[in-house]
C-alpha cells in the first residue's frame, strides 16, 4: 500500500502501465457481460454457421449438406424478392429519416424558432410507440375503405388510393411510418452534434455575410459528419432487420410482396421448420450488415483523417 | 460536481463546447427568419403530432361511430367502452402485468451489468479489455434478429423456452448501455480513483461507493431507453413464449391485428392503453432523455 502511494506522489507514471496492475477487479466487473456474450452471441453464431451447412429442422437428426443451402438460396426467387425489397426499403427509409430528422433538429435548436422545447417533445413521442402500435396507427390512417387519408382525398374530389392493395404504395406507407417513428431518436443524436459546433464559426460566418443556408451547408453539415455516419449506419442496420412495423401494417402484403428478410427467415425457420436453410439466409444478411459496417467505418475514418 | 446534469462525453473536448447558447446577431432579416423558422417548425410538429392525436381521439369513439361518415376529429359521444373491452378481452390485463414484470427486471439487470462493464472499459486498461470492447462493438453491427433461428435453439437448449428468463437474459447485454457508461466514466477524472486508492480503498468498493452514485443520471437515461426497448419488443417474445398466459402486450395487440376481421374498437383501445406507461415515464423523466448527450455510444 505504501509503495503504491509513493509511486503516485513522486512521479506521474504513465497511465497504461499503472493500470495494468489490476486484473481481478475488471474481470469481476465484466464477468456477467462476458458470460452473456458467450451464451447469446458467440454460441448462436457458431451453431448458426454449422447448421447453415445442414438440413436441420429443429428436432431429430440432421445431415451435412455442404453448400446446398446457399446454392438453393441463390436460386430461390422468394429469397431474392425479400432481399431486393429489404434493400429498396433501406434505400428509401434511410435518406428520408436522415433529412426529416436533420430538419427537425435544426429547427428545434434554432434561435429563430419559438417553442422548440415543446416541438421536441412532439417529435419524440412517436419513438415511444412500439413498432406494432406504429403499424396499427398508420393502418388506421391509411385504410383503403375507412382511413382518414382516403376520406380526405375523396372529400377533395380524388379517387381512393389503394394504400393496402398496391405493393409499392404499401411499402411507401411503411417507409413514411418508420421515418416518422424514428425521427425522435435520430433528432436527439443530431441535436447533440449541432450543439457541439463552436459558436464562433457561426459568428465569423455571419460577419462575412453568410446566410443561414450557406452556414448550414458550410459549417453545420461538415461539423456533424461523424454523427451523420453513425445515424446512417444505425438506421441501415435497423431497416435491414425491420419486421414488426410490416407485420402490423400490412402483414408483409399484399400477398407476400412486402416480405422482408427477417420475415422470410422467420417464416422459413419457424413456420416451415427449415432451421438449416433459415440459418443460411441469416448468414447472408449478416454478411451484408458486416459489409455495410466495414464500408461505413472506412469512409468515416477517411473523412476524419482528412 | 453536479450530479443532476449529465456531463458531456470526453470526446467533445473542452475547447469545443465553450458555450451552449448561441447568441447570434439579429441581422436585417432577423424577423423574417424568425417567422419562417417558427412556421416551419410548427407545421412539422403538427404533421408529427396529428397521427397520434387522431389515433387517441378515435379510441374514445364508440364502436358504431368509428366508420360513420363524415369522420370527425373529436368524438361526438366520447366513451371508454373500447378501453374496457380491450382490458377485459383476451387476458389483456395479464399481458400488461407480464410485460411490466419483464421490463422492470430486464431494466434493472441491464443498468447494473452495463454500469460494471462501462466502468471496467473506461478505467482499466489491458489487452483483453480492449478485445472485449471490440466484441461489444460487433454486437451492435449484428443484432439478434439476424440470428433468430440459432439463438432460439440456444435458449431452448438452456431450458429457458416458454419462460420469462428466456426473454430477459438475452436482452441484458447491450452495447449501447455499456458505451454510454464507458463514455460517462471517461469524463470522471482518474485522480478520483487514485485518491481513493491512496486512502486504501479496494477496487470494487471504489466502484460501488464512489462511481455508482456518480453515475446516477446515466443510470436513469439507460433505464428509460431499456424500458422502451423491452416494452416494445415483439419478435423475440413471440418466438419464446408459447403459453398465452405469459404473452406480452405487443403480442396481444398483434393477435388482434392478425385476426380475420379486425375489431378496431378493441384494437384502438388496446393500443392506446399500451402507449400510456412509456409516455408517462417519458414525461416525468423527460430531461434525462432530452438533456442527455445521446450518441448511441458509438461516437468515439
Interface residues (C-beta under 8 A of the other chain):
Chain A: X1 X4 X5 X8 X15 X16 X19 X20 X22 X23 X24 X25 X26 X28 X29 X30 X32 X33 X34 X36 X37 X39 X40 X41 X43 X44 X45 X47 X48 X51 X58 X100 X103 X104 X107 X108 X109 X110 X111 X112 X113 X114 X115 X116 X118 X119 X120 X121 X122 X123 X124 X125 X126 X127 X128 X129 X130 X131 X132 X133 X135 X136 X137 X138 X139 X140 X141 X146 X148 X151 X180 X183 X185 X188 X189 X192 X193 X195 X196 X198 X199 X200 X202 X203 X206 X212 X226 X227 X230 X233 X234 X237 X241 X243 X244 X247 X248 X251 X262 X265 X266 X269 X270 X275 X278 X279 X282 X285 X286 X289 X290 X293
Chain B: X8 X12 X16 X17 X18 X19 X20 X21 X22 X23 X24 X25 X27 X30 X33 X34 X36 X37 X38 X40 X41 X42 X44 X45 X48 X49 X51 X52 X54 X55 X58 X66 X67 X69 X70 X71 X113 X114 X116 X117 X119 X120 X121 X123 X124 X125 X126 X129 X132 X135 X136 X138 X139 X140 X141 X142 X143 X144 X145 X146 X147 X148 X149 X150 X151 X152 X153 X154 X155 X158 X169 X170 X172 X173 X178 X190 X194 X197 X198 X200 X203 X204 X207 X228 X231 X232 X234 X235 X239 X250 X253 X254 X257 X258 X264 X267 X268 X271 X274 X275 X278 X279 X282 X283 X286 X289 X290 X292 X293 X294 X295 X296 X298 X299
